[in-house]
């Protein structure tokens, strides 16, 4: 049974890594759009989206840390 729990955590870690990779790419692209925004309303809207993506990244990093710690104990 412990092998199944470890396997499940490893699977979750892989999913989280994939999500973080995706969010990183998305954040980079939107950051570029923020720089290219022509007017203040577009700039502000894109900054809000960027902030949301950064918050998601933080949440996924926290999950990753918790799972990594669980693997090490």
C-alpha angles and dihedrals in degrees: 000000000000089000089058092052091049091047091050092050090049090051090050091049090053091050091049092049089052091049091049091050090051093046091049091054092045092048091051092050095047091046087058090050090051090056091049097046109129100204137031097250092055090045092051093047092050091047088055091051090047091051090052092051091049090051090051090050090053092051093049091048089053090051090048092052092049092050092046091051090049089053091052095051 
